Amino acid sequence: ILQGEIQELQMSLASKEVDLRKLDGLLKDTGNRRGRGPSLTSQIVEVLHSLAKDSPEGVSARAVVQEFGQTRDDVNESTIRSTL
């Protein structure tokens, strides 16, 4: 009985180790992406600047959100607005 339980625990442990390695790989990949390229703020400012060139009377936050949404779909509206 004990041998069976030990074997089950070993299999469970091995499965959890595999899951942890996968999670670790995902976290490392996410960390690497963050370091690449311009920051979120600079990307938003770039969109704002390009819109402002074409619109001397001013640019609405809605216009920036819509334009930025075409560039990156992984950032929500509230994040963009708070950055502005």
C-alpha angles and dihedrals in degrees: 000000000000092000090054092050091048090051091050091049091049091051091047091049092049090050092050091049090054091049091049091051090052092050091047090052091050092050092049091049091051090049092052092052092053092059094052124087133353123331123261091250093053091048091052092046089050091055091046091050094050091049092047091055090061096040115048092176091065142272126260122227088238090059091051091048092050094046094044090048088063090056100042126017095182095076120078126224096252091056091052092047093048090050090053 
